């Protein structure tokens, strides 16, 4: 067997194992999209996410991929965020907060730069799937992101 196929198979098994560990119930997994604006760099962004959970109690894993445009920079962001949700009593709204690491790929002209970062999140979600959130970035993530989105139920 070709060594490349063996290494690809091992990577595929590893990725599947990690996904199964992080996703206790595939039936509860949900996907969605988001869009918004960011500051430093000043951009608009669009993206998609996958929400798995709850992992334990009210803790959710929500990785996302966003693309930002503007300020003479294109930015691809891969975010691996954990969210803790606080349902409001007798109300369809849930407050959430969280954080997680980010992989940011900046492209300006012919120069591409890969940088790590961290995001801190505060959001408000409705039981129908609509949400709005505020993110503060540290290290090499956009300083501030304000967005809205929808998670399909």
C-alpha positions in Angstrom: 0.0 0.0 0.0 1.2 3.5 -0.8 2.6 5.4 2.2 0.6 8.5 1.2 -2.7 6.5 1.4 -1.7 5.0 4.8 -1.0 8.5 6.3 -4.2 9.8 4.8 -6.2 6.9 6.3 -4.6 7.5 9.7 -5.4 11.2 9.5 -9.0 10.5 8.5 -9.4 8.0 11.4 -7.9 10.6 13.8 -10.2 13.4 12.6 -13.3 11.1 12.8 -12.3 10.0 16.4 -11.9 13.6 17.5 -15.2 14.6 15.9 -17.0 11.7 17.7 -15.4 12.6 21.0 -16.4 16.3 20.7 -19.9 15.5 19.4 -21.8 13.4 21.9 -25.0 13.5 19.8 -25.0 13.9 16.1 -28.8 14.4 16.3 -28.2 17.6 18.3 -25.6 19.0 15.8 -26.8 22.1 14.0 -25.3 24.2 11.2 -25.8 27.8 10.3 -24.3 31.0 8.9 -23.3 34.5 10.2 -22.3 37.9 8.9 -21.2 41.2 10.3 -18.5 43.8 10.5 -15.1 43.9 12.2 -12.7 46.6 13.4 -9.0 46.5 12.9 -9.0 45.4 10.2 -12.1 47.3 9.1 -14.1 44.7 7.2 -17.4 43.0 6.5 -17.4 39.2 7.0 -19.5 36.2 6.2 -19.2 32.7 7.4 -20.6 29.4 8.4 -20.6 27.4 11.6 -21.4 24.0 13.1 -22.8 23.7 16.6 -22.3 20.5 18.6 -23.7 19.9 22.0 -24.3 20.2 24.6 -21.0 18.6 25.4 -21.7 18.8 29.1 -24.4 20.7 30.9 -24.7 23.9 28.8 -21.3 23.8 27.2 -21.4 23.8 23.3 -18.6 23.5 20.8 -19.1 25.8 17.8 -16.3 25.8 15.2 -16.7 28.3 12.4 -15.1 29.6 9.2 -15.4 33.3 8.3 -14.0 35.3 5.4 -13.5 39.1 5.8 -13.1 41.6 3.0 -12.0 45.2 3.2 -9.2 47.5 4.4 -7.0 46.2 1.5 -6.9 42.8 3.2 -8.7 39.5 2.8 -8.9 37.5 6.0 -9.8 33.8 6.4 -10.6 32.9 10.0 -11.0 29.4 11.5 -12.5 29.7 15.0 -12.7 26.8 17.5 -15.0 28.2 20.2 -16.6 26.8 23.3 -19.9 28.6 24.4 -21.6 28.4 27.7 -25.4 29.1 27.4 -27.6 30.7 30.1 -31.3 30.2 29.2 -33.6 32.9 30.4 -36.6 31.6 32.4 -40.0 31.7 30.6 -38.3 33.4 27.6 -37.2 32.1 24.2 -33.9 34.0 24.5 -30.6 32.6 25.7 -27.5 34.6 26.7 -24.2 33.0 26.0 -20.5 33.6 26.4 -17.4 31.8 25.4 -13.9 31.9 23.9 -11.6 29.9 21.8 -8.5 29.9 19.6 -8.4 31.1 16.1 -6.3 30.5 13.0 -6.2 33.7 10.9 -4.9 33.8 7.4 -4.2 37.4 6.2 -3.7 38.2 2.5 -2.7 41.6 1.3 -1.6 41.8 -2.3 0.8 38.9 -2.9 1.7 38.4 0.7 0.0 35.7 2.8 0.5 35.5 6.6 -0.7 32.8 9.0 -1.4 34.0 12.6 -2.9 32.5 15.7 -5.4 34.4 17.8 -8.0 34.2 20.5 -11.7 35.3 20.6 -13.9 36.2 23.5 -17.7 36.1 22.8 -20.8 37.5 24.3 -24.1 36.7 22.5 -27.8 36.5 22.6 -29.7 33.7 20.8 -33.4 33.0 20.1 -34.9 29.6 20.2 -35.9 29.9 16.5 -32.1 30.0 15.6 -31.5 33.8 15.2 -28.5 35.1 17.2 -26.4 38.3 17.5 -23.0 38.4 19.1 -20.1 40.6 20.0 -16.5 39.3 19.8 -13.3 40.8 21.2 -10.2 39.4 19.5 -6.7 39.1 21.1 -3.3 38.4 19.8 -3.8 38.5 16.0 -7.6 38.3 15.7 -9.7 41.2 14.6 -10.1 43.5 17.6 -13.9 43.7 17.5 -16.5 41.8 15.5 -20.3 42.4 15.7 -22.5 40.0 13.8 -25.8 38.3 13.4 -26.5 34.8 12.2 -28.9 31.9 12.1 -28.5 28.3 13.3 -30.8 25.8 11.5 -32.8 23.7 14.0 
